[in-house]
């Protein structure tokens, strides 16, 4: 069994839901964590909350994973502040649920950019840094909607 103690992690989409639960669990296991979401105020609130009960370092940085430069900056921030990156949890995602004819091209693109491009961007930026570490790993959180499509979820199901 690999010890997570003193490892460094980025969790995208970690200010609520599954991402927050993952960040909390990592902190409890002794992992230094960078929490991230699009809104800095949300990131700071979660960072403070996790820091209160953490024996590890909890940092936060806003990042829209659909923007390559922001993802690049997030990975760079983690490596500079925590000395490297061992764990990447790609959790950020959005869902816009409408019938295809009601879904705007911008909503389609936004969903795919976040749910697909964001995972690629994070992996692309993180892998070179993670190769410098022992026992580094990436976990990509997905949805069963990819296998079990549902009405009104065209972009979400596709992504």
C-alpha atoms as one frame of an Amber mdcrd trajectory, in Angstrom:
protein
   0.000   0.000   0.000   1.307   3.431  -0.972   1.373   6.034   1.767  -0.186
   9.353   0.807   1.359  11.206   3.736   3.323  14.277   2.625   2.304  13.877
  -1.029   1.113  16.962  -2.942  -2.182  17.059  -4.822  -4.316  19.264  -7.028
  -8.065  18.684  -6.960  -9.946  20.583  -9.651 -13.556  21.482  -8.947 -12.957
  21.044  -5.231 -15.160  23.697  -3.635 -18.260  21.503  -3.423 -19.643  18.036
  -3.993 -17.365  15.154  -4.940 -14.302  17.385  -5.347 -14.682  18.826  -1.855
 -15.131  15.343  -0.381 -11.969  14.192  -2.180  -9.990  17.206  -0.931 -11.199
  16.559   2.626 -10.220  12.881   2.416  -6.760  13.723   1.067  -6.154  16.229
   3.864  -7.209  13.590   6.416  -4.627  11.228   4.869  -1.843  13.782   5.339
  -1.702  15.095   1.767  -0.809  18.710   0.984  -3.657  19.920  -1.229  -4.297
  22.720  -3.691  -8.040  23.255  -3.943  -9.322  24.859  -7.105 -12.456  26.149
  -8.749 -13.364  29.034 -11.042 -14.211  31.517  -8.270 -11.412  32.668  -5.944
 -13.887  33.528  -3.158 -15.167  29.928  -3.132 -11.607  28.595  -3.244 -10.546
  30.759  -0.317 -13.556  29.757   1.770 -12.812  26.043   1.282  -9.086  26.559
   1.805  -9.740  28.222   5.154 -12.206  25.547   6.233  -9.860  22.685   5.357
  -6.845  24.456   6.877  -8.583  24.690  10.252  -8.570  20.922  10.660  -5.481
  20.065   8.625  -2.043  19.083   9.809  -0.891  19.571   6.227  -0.669  22.542
   3.885  -3.888  23.528   2.144  -3.583  26.106  -0.614  -6.091  27.446  -3.076
  -5.997  28.943  -6.546  -8.825  29.863  -8.869  -8.645  28.100 -12.215 -11.013
  27.712 -15.130  -9.864  24.366 -16.507 -11.165  25.254 -19.960  -8.359  27.850
 -20.185  -4.972  26.243 -20.898  -2.960  29.141 -19.457  -4.887  29.019 -16.169
  -4.296  25.272 -15.882  -0.612  25.761 -16.639  -0.472  28.415 -13.883  -2.257
  26.083 -11.426   0.266  23.293 -11.939   3.174  25.736 -11.735   1.723  27.200
  -8.493   1.438  23.749  -6.908   4.985  22.812  -7.851   6.434  26.108  -6.634
   4.511  26.168  -3.360   4.532  22.459  -2.492   7.743  21.357  -4.163   6.135
  19.135  -6.778   2.996  17.279  -7.759   2.176  13.663  -6.884  -1.589  13.447
  -7.321  -3.884  15.061  -9.871  -7.626  14.669  -9.434  -9.492  15.920 -12.509
 -12.924  16.521 -11.046 -14.053  19.878 -12.476 -17.066  19.599 -14.728 -20.238
  21.329 -15.781 -23.603  20.184 -17.026 -26.019  22.251 -19.063 -29.161  20.255
 -19.627 -31.402  21.189 -22.563 -32.754  19.581 -25.694 -30.266  19.879 -28.568
 -32.295  22.491 -30.431 -32.409  24.649 -27.299 -28.723  24.276 -26.418 -26.670
  27.161 -27.767 -23.385  26.515 -29.567 -21.661  28.463 -26.761 -23.188  26.147
 -24.113 -22.108  23.093 -26.126 -18.560  24.431 -26.481 -18.375  25.447 -22.809
 -19.405  21.971 -21.653 -16.910  20.216 -23.909 -14.148  22.716 -23.085 -14.577
  22.161 -19.368 -15.310  18.442 -19.269 -12.930  17.292 -22.021 -10.336  19.953
 -22.743  -9.876  20.628 -19.028  -8.858  17.031 -18.344  -6.422  17.049 -21.263
  -4.944  20.428 -20.242  -4.411  19.317 -16.646  -2.833  16.014 -17.664  -0.695
  17.696 -20.331   0.678  20.206 -17.818   0.959  17.851 -14.853   2.530  14.748
 -16.393   6.010  16.230 -16.960   6.077  17.332 -13.304   4.642  14.061 -12.046
   7.284  12.034 -13.900   9.821  13.608 -11.524   8.100  11.922  -8.555   7.744
   8.365  -7.331   4.294   6.809  -7.212   2.508   9.760  -8.808  -0.959   9.205
 -10.192  -3.915  10.822 -11.937  -7.574  10.151 -11.251 -10.117  11.407 -13.772
 -13.640  11.655 -12.405 -16.280  10.906 -15.011 -19.992  10.322 -15.241 -22.009
   7.279 -16.137 -23.830   9.607 -18.553 -21.200   8.643 -21.131 -22.558   5.091
 -21.154 -26.126   5.798 -20.046 -27.191   8.810 -22.084 -30.345  10.631 -21.093
 -32.665  13.143 -22.779 -31.624  16.768 -22.441 -28.004  15.862 -21.765 -26.480
  15.957 -25.256 -23.347  17.953 -24.392 -22.935  16.392 -20.964 -23.435  12.854
 -22.287 -20.963  13.478 -25.116 -18.345  14.914 -22.793
